[in-house]
Amino acid sequence: MTPVAGHPLPLPALILPKGSEALLVLLKRIYRIFFPRRRQEKEPRQDSPSQKAAYPYALATFLFLGFQGILATAGSLHLVFPDLPAPLTFASGRAMHLNLSIFWPLLGAMGGAYYFLVEATGRELYSIRLAGWGFWYLVGTGLAILGFLAFGKTDGREYLEAPFFLKIALLNGLLAFAFNLLATAIKNRVLVQPEVVVILSGALLSPLLYLPTIFFVGHPTVDDVFRFLVVHLWEEGSLELIATTIGAALLAALKVAGRQKVKRLLLWEAGLVLTSGFIATGHHYYWIGTPDFWKLIGGVASGLQVVPIVILALTAWQGMANRPRNFTPNLALYFFYASVFWNVVGAGLLGFLLAIPPFNRYAHGTYFTSAHAHMALFGFFGFLVLASSYYILTRRRELSPTHSKRIKLSLVLLNTGLALMAACLVIAGFLQTYLWRGLGMDFTQVHLLLTPYLLLRAGGGAIFAAGGFLLAWEMVSLILKPWLALLQPAGEP
């Protein structure tokens, strides 16, 4: 519309063009927030400051693994020979072992989340200082919890035992971690990248799903309902989302799978974890006083939990089959393949068997459950965070042939020890189920009959502990080597 002499344009005609232009600018800005331009940059020669913030998390993962192996082996010997002199009671040692089995994979997952979030987005963390202080805060909290447990301050809630104020402290550490990741995504406008969506989902769910453990509930059934929300969902919900992202990013970083394929895999894995994992909590509710419909829900959903495991295994297998002949794998890849194997065997096959209600009726609470826990928890989460932690600490370092041999030896010891432990626990679980639950024999008599298998289990634990100690020693030596070289007098080789 053009103005006529003596007749100015109406107000809407003046506002609309400018308003439309402003609206387009606003929409463009919103679009760039969710779909920012990717920077085409060559791989840097050094990790960024934000990625270096993940180093302490990765190193602590190996240190706590080495300590846990020694502690668990001592506990398994105490179970067979209860009169052996020991500085800790069996209950205290067991509580420390169970808490450690969650704590160091949690640290490794946090370090991997920080590292691969920066890797995927090409942006720095919102607060590198918060990541650094958060590490020392969590380590201090974890050590304080272990100290209280060592002095017998247990409350009988497996995996969750800690004084109230230390549970609050751990919750604050999880909140700080989630805040740092969320603020990073918002600041750098990467909220809708698949890797960011999944890793943020896990980080934000982590403090939320830890909340039920803060308080006791008087009714035992209700308390168990909330307790298993933490035991199952905190691990197989929030932590598995983070671990899945780390595993997918590791496959891409090691050039086993393309980034686009990894992104599709990640979305499928995350969707299946959320749908099946949350509902599959029902297999913990079979015998605690809840309605019978949980048997159907828990059994069916637990079957669906096998699907993401199979998808991950197939992706890893395809990566192995399609790699070129001259491909030299990073040793982190061996940790990853071990994770996939134990995930299929422990979490998939044995986990599905234990979730079948008629079988679970007799087998739950026996050594079958212990075998499943060792293979699924360490086999999947343990080896996966070890893979990412090893990659983080060695990616920019020159590795000697001696180092590679020692790492491979530690892998052999870890897997051999875990296999021996798992086999002995499965046999002991079968005999325990048949003799105690089936024939009704006295529990103590059955326990005495299981002594040979439990002793072999302790032997497997000793092999495992040797592998864990060797791995921790080698990684600490690798990190300290440049510092030790500075202390050598001039002229010495």
PyMOL commands that set and color helices and strands:
alter all, ss='L'
color gray80, all
select helices_A, chain A and resi 11-34+49-52+55-80+90-121+128-150+164-187+194-213+220-253+259-284+293-304+306-322+332-355+357-363+367-394+401-438+443-449+451-487
alter helices_A, ss='H'
color red, helices_A
deselect
rebuild
show_as cartoon
